[in-house]
Amino acid sequence: GFIFLLSVSQVLYNSIKNEKLEWAIEEEELRKSLSELVEDQCEGGSKRVARVTDGTNPFIAIPVQLNAVTYKHGVLTRKSDADMDGKRTPKGRRGWKKFYAVLKGMILYLQKDEYRPDSDISEADLKNAVRIHHALATRATDYSKKPHVLKLKTSDWRVFLLQAPSEEEMLSWIFRINLVAALFSAPAFPAAIGSMKKFCRPILPSSSTRLNQEEQLLSHENKLKKTSLELEEHRKLQPSGDPKGRDWEEYRLKEHYLTYEKTRYETYVSLLQAKIHAETDDLEKIEASVLGGMMSDATLAGRECLLRKTRSSPSISLSHSGQNGRLPGCTV
């Protein structure tokens, strides 16, 4: 019996060695198939021109749409402050670089050349692209070396400092990035359940939401309530022992995450409520109604107008695609 089993094992070994199993595919083929899966589930299979990946991770491929709407463009100077998962960017890569920024769909392109509405996206533009799904833009209150700096934190916790040419432009970028993220970010997946104490952030989908405007607001409100309650419960369960120990480290990490998520959803809820109250899809009118109240702020006193009207304004709705990168009747 032993000799028979040994013989069978040898036959199986030689068979696998000489002829690969059908499911054993190449890594490059796997990457391609996963990227296509992400594309197919995003935007209902709309036209695409390229995919953006951050190196070797196929799960965060970026489908680039030909018909994405441009919500804002202008000059921004960028500094990388933190890489994925909040790890500090190495000193040699923290320098400031000037770009022409274009917020198109849910992607912030940082281009070397000036923006042209009908120009194709270059490979260089794709390399510097930043997805803003589930992102949060805020005033960089902890950075004082340069004026008019906003902080952009992405879904994978990368952090960028972006300097605008003026206070008005900085506020406009913050508003438009957050509103687009609030409107189009798909609801988060449930957090993973496991027996380990180590805290892990839940996965945030990169595809666009399928909810309508009111459903999207309700989803954010429910998430805000849940996160607020979870934060309250978490603060009641402080660990004992050494404050420098592993338990305290995990406790502080989760508290930081929940505090940030609470702020993010508060921002999303506030902006969506303001958009619904404005009863318009005209982005400039919504921006004026949200930021116009800041005219009374002492830092803005004496200025003629917080927002200067341009020749035309993009529209924003739960469908952020249109003919040739514009919504019908909209000139960007």
Kinemage of the C-alpha trace (Angstrom):
@kinemage 1
@onewidth
@group {chain A} dominant
@subgroup {mainchain}
@vectorlist {calphas} color= white
{ca gly a 1} P 0.000 0.000 0.000
{ca phe a 2} L 2.847 2.371 0.832
{ca ile a 3} L 4.540 1.663 -2.517
{ca phe a 4} L 1.254 2.299 -4.350
{ca leu a 5} L 0.758 5.728 -2.654
{ca leu a 6} L 4.349 6.662 -3.412
{ca ser a 7} L 3.849 5.761 -7.047
{ca val a 8} L 0.645 7.845 -7.295
{ca ser a 9} L 2.371 10.812 -5.675
{ca gln a 10} L 5.220 10.592 -8.173
{ca val a 11} L 2.767 10.527 -11.100
{ca leu a 12} L 0.911 13.611 -9.771
{ca tyr a 13} L 4.172 15.478 -9.199
{ca asn a 14} L 5.430 14.792 -12.727
{ca ser a 15} L 2.040 15.754 -14.201
{ca ile a 16} L 2.004 19.133 -12.434
{ca lys a 17} L 5.660 19.737 -13.236
{ca asn a 18} L 5.277 19.061 -16.944
{ca glu a 19} L 1.895 20.743 -17.459
{ca lys a 20} L 0.724 23.707 -15.401
{ca leu a 21} L -2.715 23.600 -13.884
{ca glu a 22} L -5.276 25.635 -15.844
{ca trp a 23} L -5.885 28.049 -12.960
{ca ala a 24} L -2.216 28.888 -12.506
{ca ile a 25} L -2.079 32.135 -14.518
{ca glu a 26} L 0.656 34.713 -14.823
{ca glu a 27} L 0.796 37.629 -12.363
{ca glu a 28} L 0.549 40.202 -15.170
{ca glu a 29} L -2.567 38.492 -16.500
{ca leu a 30} L -4.081 38.525 -13.005
{ca arg a 31} L -3.329 42.240 -12.619
{ca lys a 32} L -4.952 42.957 -15.961
{ca ser a 33} L -8.089 40.965 -15.202
{ca leu a 34} L -8.524 42.591 -11.786
{ca ser a 35} L -8.064 46.046 -13.248
{ca glu a 36} L -10.666 45.322 -15.915
{ca leu a 37} L -13.039 44.087 -13.214
{ca val a 38} L -12.681 47.397 -11.388
{ca glu a 39} L -13.305 49.241 -14.655
{ca asp a 40} L -16.372 47.244 -15.616
{ca gln a 41} L -18.038 47.916 -12.263
{ca cys a 42} L -17.259 51.628 -12.340
{ca glu a 43} L -19.505 54.060 -14.203
{ca gly a 44} L -21.462 51.314 -15.930
{ca gly a 45} L -18.750 50.585 -18.478
{ca ser a 46} L -18.350 54.133 -19.801
{ca lys a 47} L -15.614 54.902 -22.303
{ca arg a 48} L -12.078 54.849 -20.928
{ca val a 49} L -8.694 55.910 -22.228
{ca ala a 50} L -6.288 54.531 -19.616
{ca arg a 51} L -5.821 52.999 -16.202
{ca val a 52} L -3.832 54.541 -13.374
{ca thr a 53} L -2.239 52.284 -10.763
{ca asp a 54} L 0.102 53.108 -7.927
{ca gly a 55} L 2.700 50.558 -8.938
{ca thr a 56} L 1.877 46.937 -8.152
{ca asn a 57} L -1.578 47.027 -6.553
{ca pro a 58} L -4.228 46.087 -9.171
{ca phe a 59} L -7.126 46.713 -6.782
{ca ile a 60} L -6.751 50.493 -6.921
{ca ala a 61} L -6.603 50.863 -10.694
{ca ile a 62} L -8.146 54.137 -11.847
{ca pro a 63} L -10.525 53.980 -14.832
{ca val a 64} L -10.130 57.239 -16.744
{ca gln a 65} L -13.282 58.408 -18.531
{ca leu a 66} L -13.337 60.338 -21.769
{ca asn a 67} L -16.604 61.990 -20.763
{ca ala a 68} L -15.827 63.015 -17.171
{ca val a 69} L -16.933 66.515 -16.164
{ca thr a 70} L -14.342 69.134 -15.197
{ca tyr a 71} L -15.361 70.758 -11.903
{ca lys a 72} L -12.373 73.042 -11.372
{ca his a 73} L -8.933 73.844 -12.735
{ca gly a 74} L -6.126 76.192 -11.748
{ca val a 75} L -2.563 76.422 -10.452
{ca leu a 76} L -1.637 74.448 -7.325
{ca thr a 77} L 1.747 73.770 -5.745
{ca arg a 78} L 1.963 70.282 -4.260
{ca lys a 79} L 3.945 68.737 -1.434
{ca ser a 80} L 3.682 65.035 -0.537
{ca asp a 81} L 3.424 64.836 3.241
{ca ala a 82} L 2.435 61.199 3.830
{ca asp a 83} L 2.379 58.045 1.711
{ca met a 84} L -0.128 55.191 1.895
{ca asp a 85} L -1.431 54.400 5.402
{ca gly a 86} L -0.156 57.732 6.690
{ca lys a 87} L 3.535 56.814 6.628
{ca arg a 88} L 5.657 59.952 6.446
{ca thr a 89} L 6.963 60.669 2.949
{ca pro a 90} L 10.777 60.298 2.787
{ca lys a 91} L 12.561 63.639 3.050
{ca gly a 92} L 13.900 63.481 -0.502
{ca arg a 93} L 10.358 63.383 -1.936
{ca arg a 94} L 8.760 66.129 0.153
{ca gly a 95} L 9.677 69.070 -2.070
{ca trp a 96} L 7.127 71.537 -3.437
{ca lys a 97} L 6.238 71.181 -7.140
{ca lys a 98} L 4.036 73.483 -9.184
{ca phe a 99} L 1.254 71.947 -11.298
{ca tyr a 100} L -1.804 72.925 -13.267
{ca ala a 101} L -4.536 71.076 -11.362
{ca val a 102} L -7.702 69.744 -12.977
{ca leu a 103} L -10.534 68.204 -10.924
{ca lys a 104} L -12.175 65.959 -13.512
{ca gly a 105} L -14.738 63.430 -12.355
{ca met a 106} L -13.408 61.912 -9.140
{ca ile a 107} L -9.777 62.392 -10.150
{ca leu a 108} L -7.491 65.342 -9.412
{ca tyr a 109} L -4.952 65.570 -12.245
{ca leu a 110} L -1.728 67.435 -11.559
{ca gln a 111} L -0.441 68.452 -14.978
{ca lys a 112} L 2.792 70.103 -16.024
{ca asp a 113} L 1.157 71.888 -18.957
{ca glu a 114} L -1.683 74.400 -18.794
{ca tyr a 115} L -5.197 72.977 -18.923
{ca arg a 116} L -6.914 72.726 -22.301
{ca pro a 117} L -10.490 71.371 -22.297
{ca asp a 118} L -10.138 69.281 -25.458
{ca ser a 119} L -6.608 67.944 -24.906
{ca asp a 120} L -5.948 64.259 -24.213
{ca ile a 121} L -4.604 63.043 -20.893
{ca ser a 122} L -0.867 62.363 -21.099
{ca glu a 123} L 1.097 59.640 -19.302
{ca ala a 124} L 2.735 62.294 -17.121
{ca asp a 125} L -0.717 63.532 -16.061
{ca leu a 126} L -1.709 59.995 -15.093
{ca lys a 127} L 1.377 59.477 -12.937
{ca asn a 128} L 0.460 62.431 -10.735
{ca ala a 129} L -3.302 61.701 -10.649
{ca val a 130} L -4.975 61.513 -7.239
{ca arg a 131} L -8.340 59.806 -6.663
{ca ile a 132} L -10.596 61.787 -4.353
{ca his a 133} L -13.243 59.164 -3.533
{ca his a 134} L -13.789 59.232 0.256
{ca ala a 135} L -11.186 62.008 0.513
{ca leu a 136} L -11.278 65.080 2.743
{ca ala a 137} L -9.818 68.506 2.016
{ca thr a 138} L -9.258 70.929 4.900
{ca arg a 139} L -7.341 74.092 5.643
{ca ala a 140} L -3.795 73.099 6.670
{ca thr a 141} L -3.962 74.777 10.078
{ca asp a 142} L -0.858 72.929 11.282
{ca tyr a 143} L 1.318 74.278 8.441
{ca ser a 144} L 2.430 77.918 8.654
{ca lys a 145} L 5.458 78.162 6.340
{ca lys a 146} L 3.315 79.086 3.313
{ca pro a 147} L -0.050 80.870 2.983
{ca his a 148} L -3.261 79.506 1.395
{ca val a 149} L -2.372 75.828 1.942
{ca leu a 150} L -4.986 73.081 2.046
{ca lys a 151} L -4.502 69.502 3.192
{ca leu a 152} L -5.893 66.658 1.077
{ca lys a 153} L -6.200 63.240 2.747
{ca thr a 154} L -7.137 60.377 0.434
{ca ser a 155} L -9.036 57.138 1.110
{ca asp a 156} L -5.757 55.232 1.600
{ca trp a 157} L -4.556 57.955 4.002
{ca arg a 158} L -2.015 59.600 1.747
{ca val a 159} L -1.649 63.281 2.608
{ca phe a 160} L -0.857 66.117 0.190
{ca leu a 161} L -0.339 69.790 0.972
{ca leu a 162} L -1.629 71.993 -1.855
{ca gln a 163} L -0.907 75.706 -2.009
{ca ala a 164} L -3.383 77.882 -3.892
{ca pro a 165} L -2.565 81.376 -5.237
{ca ser a 166} L -5.110 83.057 -2.927
{ca glu a 167} L -7.438 82.530 0.038
{ca glu a 168} L -10.482 82.471 -2.260
{ca glu a 169} L -8.949 79.798 -4.485
{ca met a 170} L -7.958 77.684 -1.485
{ca leu a 171} L -11.525 77.782 -0.115
{ca ser a 172} L -12.934 76.999 -3.562
{ca trp a 173} L -10.693 73.941 -3.977
{ca ile a 174} L -11.647 72.687 -0.497
{ca phe a 175} L -15.345 73.133 -1.248
{ca arg a 176} L -15.326 71.483 -4.684
{ca ile a 177} L -13.143 68.512 -3.739
{ca asn a 178} L -15.308 67.754 -0.716
{ca leu a 179} L -18.598 68.219 -2.564
{ca val a 180} L -17.564 65.893 -5.401
{ca ala a 181} L -16.377 63.315 -2.847
{ca ala a 182} L -19.638 63.651 -0.900
{ca leu a 183} L -21.829 63.307 -3.974
{ca phe a 184} L -20.116 60.441 -5.763
{ca ser a 185} L -18.286 58.251 -3.195
{ca ala a 186} L -19.979 54.852 -2.955
{ca pro a 187} L -21.037 53.664 0.531
{ca ala a 188} L -18.222 51.998 2.456
{ca phe a 189} L -18.048 48.229 2.831
{ca pro a 190} L -18.674 46.805 6.327
{ca ala a 191} L -15.567 46.521 8.489
{ca ala a 192} L -13.839 43.141 8.571
{ca ile a 193} L -14.511 40.905 11.584
{ca gly a 194} L -11.687 38.925 13.162
{ca ser a 195} L -10.364 37.575 16.443
{ca met a 196} L -7.192 39.667 16.392
{ca lys a 197} L -7.023 42.871 18.433
{ca lys a 198} L -5.087 44.699 15.736
{ca phe a 199} L -7.174 47.523 14.213
{ca cys a 200} L -7.660 47.579 10.441
{ca arg a 201} L -9.464 50.275 8.464
{ca pro a 202} L -12.368 49.063 6.295
{ca ile a 203} L -12.051 49.070 2.508
{ca leu a 204} L -13.516 52.139 0.794
{ca pro a 205} L -14.831 51.438 -2.740
{ca ser a 206} L -13.513 53.589 -5.575
{ca ser a 207} L -16.550 53.218 -7.829
{ca ser a 208} L -19.235 55.897 -8.044
{ca thr a 209} L -22.358 55.622 -5.909
{ca arg a 210} L -25.568 54.259 -7.407
{ca leu a 211} L -27.716 56.131 -4.889
{ca asn a 212} L -29.694 59.223 -5.769
{ca gln a 213} L -28.994 62.524 -4.011
{ca glu a 214} L -31.407 62.003 -1.094
{ca glu a 215} L -30.316 58.384 -0.598
{ca gln a 216} L -26.675 59.468 -0.634
{ca leu a 217} L -27.367 62.055 2.072
{ca leu a 218} L -29.214 59.472 4.178
{ca ser a 219} L -26.304 57.045 3.772
{ca his a 220} L -23.825 59.682 4.999
{ca glu a 221} L -26.101 60.632 7.909
{ca asn a 222} L -26.408 57.013 9.007
{ca lys a 223} L -22.654 56.557 8.758
{ca leu a 224} L -22.103 59.722 10.802
{ca lys a 225} L -24.444 58.497 13.570
{ca lys a 226} L -22.819 55.073 13.629
{ca thr a 227} L -19.285 56.518 13.717
{ca ser a 228} L -20.187 58.996 16.485
{ca leu a 229} L -21.647 56.228 18.652
{ca glu a 230} L -18.670 53.982 17.995
{ca leu a 231} L -16.310 56.789 18.999
{ca glu a 232} L -18.218 57.343 22.254
{ca glu a 233} L -18.110 53.628 23.103
{ca his a 234} L -14.442 53.405 22.171
{ca arg a 235} L -13.507 56.231 24.558
{ca lys a 236} L -15.205 54.382 27.420
{ca leu a 237} L -12.950 51.365 26.937
{ca gln a 238} L -9.482 52.765 27.577
{ca pro a 239} L -6.954 49.968 28.064
{ca ser a 240} L -5.004 49.525 31.277
{ca gly a 241} L -1.288 49.008 31.599
{ca asp a 242} L 1.659 50.791 30.005
{ca pro a 243} L 0.566 53.856 27.919
{ca lys a 244} L 3.444 53.006 25.559
{ca gly a 245} L 2.314 49.415 25.122
{ca arg a 246} L 0.677 47.693 22.158
{ca asp a 247} L -2.871 47.966 23.554
{ca trp a 248} L -2.628 51.724 23.955
{ca glu a 249} L -1.097 52.082 20.495
{ca glu a 250} L -4.037 50.224 18.938
{ca tyr a 251} L -6.477 52.244 21.050
{ca arg a 252} L -5.042 55.586 19.890
{ca leu a 253} L -4.930 54.430 16.256
{ca lys a 254} L -8.624 53.510 16.267
{ca glu a 255} L -9.581 56.720 18.100
{ca his a 256} L -7.713 58.785 15.495
{ca tyr a 257} L -9.475 56.900 12.696
{ca leu a 258} L -12.960 57.314 14.197
{ca thr a 259} L -12.378 61.018 14.922
{ca tyr a 260} L -11.267 61.595 11.330
{ca glu a 261} L -14.205 59.637 9.897
{ca lys a 262} L -16.631 61.621 12.066
{ca thr a 263} L -15.196 64.874 10.686
{ca arg a 264} L -15.318 63.563 7.112
{ca tyr a 265} L -18.958 62.523 7.293
{ca glu a 266} L -19.929 65.752 9.074
{ca thr a 267} L -18.425 67.606 6.111
{ca tyr a 268} L -20.198 65.417 3.554
{ca val a 269} L -23.575 65.768 5.293
{ca ser a 270} L -23.213 69.541 5.611
{ca leu a 271} L -22.326 70.006 1.936
{ca leu a 272} L -25.055 67.716 0.618
{ca gln a 273} L -27.646 69.457 2.785
{ca ala a 274} L -26.430 72.809 1.420
{ca lys a 275} L -26.626 71.553 -2.176
{ca ile a 276} L -30.172 70.265 -1.725
{ca his a 277} L -31.166 73.522 -0.018
{ca ala a 278} L -29.692 75.541 -2.918
{ca glu a 279} L -32.098 73.758 -5.309
{ca thr a 280} L -29.664 73.978 -8.227
{ca asp a 281} L -26.955 71.945 -9.939
{ca asp a 282} L -24.995 75.096 -10.819
{ca leu a 283} L -21.721 74.523 -8.972
{ca glu a 284} L -20.829 78.204 -8.712
{ca lys a 285} L -24.199 79.122 -7.188
{ca ile a 286} L -23.881 76.303 -4.651
{ca glu a 287} L -20.354 77.446 -3.807
{ca ala a 288} L -21.512 81.027 -3.369
{ca ser a 289} L -24.319 79.971 -1.024
{ca val a 290} L -21.965 77.842 1.097
{ca leu a 291} L -18.974 80.163 1.245
{ca gly a 292} L -20.840 83.457 1.024
{ca gly a 293} L -21.499 83.413 4.771
{ca met a 294} L -17.790 83.705 5.380
{ca met a 295} L -17.882 87.291 4.149
{ca ser a 296} L -18.540 88.350 7.737
{ca asp a 297} L -15.401 86.585 8.941
{ca ala a 298} L -12.760 89.048 10.134
{ca thr a 299} L -10.089 87.445 7.952
{ca leu a 300} L -12.143 88.217 4.850
{ca ala a 301} L -13.506 91.623 5.869
{ca gly a 302} L -13.153 94.411 3.338
{ca arg a 303} L -12.984 92.156 0.313
{ca glu a 304} L -15.328 92.958 -2.531
{ca cys a 305} L -16.425 89.388 -3.217
{ca leu a 306} L -15.449 85.968 -1.976
{ca leu a 307} L -16.252 84.322 -5.281
{ca arg a 308} L -15.751 86.027 -8.623
{ca lys a 309} L -18.264 84.983 -11.277
{ca thr a 310} L -16.730 83.375 -14.328
{ca arg a 311} L -18.223 83.330 -17.809
{ca ser a 312} L -19.912 80.007 -17.124
{ca ser a 313} L -20.215 77.483 -14.353
{ca pro a 314} L -20.185 73.663 -14.386
{ca ser a 315} L -23.247 71.837 -13.193
{ca ile a 316} L -23.046 69.078 -10.627
{ca ser a 317} L -25.485 66.222 -10.128
{ca leu a 318} L -25.435 62.528 -9.268
{ca ser a 319} L -24.368 61.847 -12.863
{ca his a 320} L -20.913 63.316 -13.365
{ca ser a 321} L -20.492 62.466 -17.016
{ca gly a 322} L -21.602 64.201 -20.183
{ca gln a 323} L -20.787 64.697 -23.825
{ca asn a 324} L -17.108 65.554 -24.373
{ca gly a 325} L -16.443 66.062 -20.687
{ca arg a 326} L -19.403 68.373 -20.081
{ca leu a 327} L -22.923 68.054 -18.892
{ca pro a 328} L -25.603 69.009 -21.415
{ca gly a 329} L -25.918 72.784 -21.593
{ca cys a 330} L -22.775 73.247 -19.529
{ca thr a 331} L -19.605 74.980 -20.635
{ca val a 332} L -16.575 74.529 -18.406
